[in-house]
Structures are given as structure tokens and as C-alpha cells.
């Protein structure tokens, strides 16, 4: 599905239809956020460029609910960590885990199963990882 087609749907209240379509194409929708889960690995910079070329950006965690959703998506796909759009220079530092950005400059959402670690940590930006893109949508209410 092309992003322009999704923009057209933005003004309509078809959440169920959107969810059905998005799930088939690697897209997810929750609480006005549209997410694309990559099927290939890239560096953080390449991941961000990929997202921006689709009119999206790397996902930024704005709430505990959103963090739980992103962890769930990555865990379901058995990904050991994914790039998200957070850096040590942003004001969202409270989202960083205990180790923070010690390991590198780019944000990796860790979802390792053993031990059960689910936090945002720093990672070397050139590391190849899966990533999650995000776009905020405002659907009209009927």
C-alpha cells in the first residue's frame, strides 16, 4: 500500500478497514499512530532516511502505552532490538533505560527475552538493525 493512499484514507473514519489493510502490509495503527515495521536491517541513519522517504520518521516513544505497543510488535516478530527515533540530545531522556546512551549514540529499543530486558539503550549508529517508522494521523470522528 502506498503512503499517498493512506493519506487519502486519513479523512475517513475507517479504523477497522485501515487495521485490516495495514496488518497485511507490515503496517500497524494504534491511537492515531501509524507504524511501519521493517523487514530488513539498516543503520540508524539509513533507517531514518527510509522512513522519511515514505513520509514517516523513526518512532518516538511518547507514552508508556506506546512503549508497550512497540515492545509487543518487536517481541512478536522475535526481533532482539529495533531502531527508534530518540537520541541522547533529545528531551525524552526519561525514556532511556538504566544504561542510557552509554553504548552508543542512537536509540535501540531492547526487547531481549532472556533476561527479560525491555528498555531503550544506546547503540552504535552504524549497527544493522530492524526499525519502526511512525506517522501521527488524525482521523475525523463521525
C-alpha positions as CSV (number, residue, x, y, z in Angstrom):
1,X,0.0,0.0,0.0
2,X,1.3,3.4,-0.9
3,X,1.6,6.2,1.7
4,X,-0.5,8.6,-0.6
5,X,-3.4,6.1,-0.4
6,X,-3.2,6.1,3.4
7,X,-3.2,9.9,3.3
8,X,-6.5,9.8,1.4
9,X,-8.0,7.5,4.0
10,X,-6.9,9.9,6.7
11,X,-10.0,12.0,6.4
12,X,-12.3,9.0,6.7
13,X,-13.4,7.1,9.8
14,X,-12.4,3.6,8.7
15,X,-10.2,2.4,11.6
16,X,-11.2,-1.3,11.2
17,X,-10.6,-1.3,7.5
18,X,-7.3,0.5,8.0
19,X,-6.2,-2.0,10.6
20,X,-7.1,-4.9,8.3
21,X,-5.2,-3.5,5.4
22,X,-2.2,-2.3,7.4
23,X,-1.7,-5.7,9.2
24,X,-1.3,-7.3,5.8
25,X,1.4,-5.0,4.6
26,X,3.6,-4.7,7.7
27,X,1.8,-1.6,9.0
28,X,0.1,-1.2,12.3
29,X,-2.3,1.5,13.6
30,X,-2.9,2.4,17.3
31,X,-4.1,5.6,19.0
32,X,-3.7,7.9,15.9
33,X,-0.2,6.5,15.2
34,X,0.6,4.6,12.0
35,X,3.6,2.3,12.3
36,X,5.7,0.5,9.7
37,X,7.8,-2.4,10.9
38,X,10.8,-3.0,8.7
39,X,11.5,-6.4,7.1
40,X,15.2,-5.6,6.5
41,X,18.1,-4.3,8.7
42,X,19.8,-0.9,8.2
43,X,22.0,1.5,10.1
44,X,20.2,4.2,12.2
45,X,20.8,6.9,9.6
46,X,19.7,4.6,6.7
47,X,16.6,3.6,8.7
48,X,15.6,7.2,9.3
49,X,16.1,8.1,5.6
50,X,14.0,5.1,4.6
51,X,11.2,6.3,7.0
52,X,11.4,9.9,5.8
53,X,11.2,8.8,2.1
54,X,7.8,7.3,3.0
55,X,6.6,10.5,4.7
56,X,7.2,8.9,8.2
57,X,10.0,9.1,10.7
58,X,11.6,6.7,13.2
59,X,9.1,6.0,16.0
60,X,9.4,8.1,19.2
61,X,8.0,6.8,22.4
62,X,5.6,9.4,23.9
63,X,3.8,7.2,26.5
64,X,4.1,4.0,28.4
65,X,1.2,2.7,26.3
66,X,3.1,3.4,23.1
67,X,6.3,1.8,24.5
68,X,4.4,-1.3,25.5
69,X,2.9,-1.4,21.9
70,X,6.3,-1.1,20.3
71,X,7.8,-3.7,22.6
72,X,4.9,-6.0,21.7
73,X,5.4,-5.6,18.0
74,X,9.1,-6.2,18.1
75,X,8.7,-9.2,20.5
76,X,6.0,-10.7,18.3
77,X,8.4,-10.6,15.4
78,X,11.2,-12.0,17.6
79,X,13.5,-9.0,17.0
80,X,16.2,-8.5,19.6
81,X,16.0,-4.8,19.3
82,X,14.9,-2.1,16.9
83,X,15.9,1.4,15.9
84,X,13.6,4.2,17.1
85,X,13.9,8.0,16.8
86,X,15.4,9.0,20.0
87,X,18.8,10.4,20.6
88,X,20.8,11.4,23.8
89,X,20.3,15.0,22.8
90,X,16.5,15.0,23.0
91,X,14.4,16.0,25.9
92,X,12.9,12.5,26.1
93,X,15.8,11.3,28.2
94,X,13.4,9.8,30.8
95,X,12.6,7.1,28.2
96,X,16.2,5.8,28.3
97,X,16.8,2.7,30.3
98,X,19.3,2.4,33.2
99,X,22.3,2.2,30.9
100,X,21.1,5.1,28.9
101,X,23.2,6.1,25.8
102,X,26.4,4.6,27.2
103,X,26.8,2.0,24.5
104,X,26.3,4.5,21.6
105,X,24.6,7.5,20.2
106,X,21.4,6.0,18.6
107,X,18.3,4.6,20.3
108,X,17.7,0.9,20.3
109,X,14.5,-0.4,21.9
110,X,15.8,-3.6,23.5
111,X,13.3,-6.5,23.7
112,X,15.5,-9.4,24.7
113,X,13.6,-12.3,26.1
114,X,16.3,-13.7,28.3
115,X,16.8,-11.9,30.6
116,X,13.6,-10.1,30.1
117,X,15.0,-6.7,29.3
118,X,12.7,-4.1,27.7
119,X,14.3,-0.7,27.6
120,X,15.8,2.0,25.4
121,X,19.6,1.8,25.2
122,X,22.3,3.4,23.2
123,X,23.8,1.5,20.3
124,X,26.4,2.3,17.7
125,X,24.6,4.0,14.9
126,X,26.2,2.0,12.1
127,X,24.9,-1.3,13.6
128,X,22.4,-3.0,11.3
129,X,19.0,-3.4,13.0
130,X,15.4,-3.6,12.1
131,X,13.5,-0.4,12.7
132,X,10.0,1.0,13.3
133,X,8.7,4.1,11.4
134,X,5.8,6.2,12.7
135,X,3.3,8.8,11.4
136,X,0.7,10.6,13.5
137,X,-2.7,10.5,11.9
138,X,-5.9,12.4,12.9
139,X,-8.9,10.6,11.7
140,X,-12.2,12.5,11.6
141,X,-14.8,11.4,14.1
142,X,-18.3,10.8,12.7
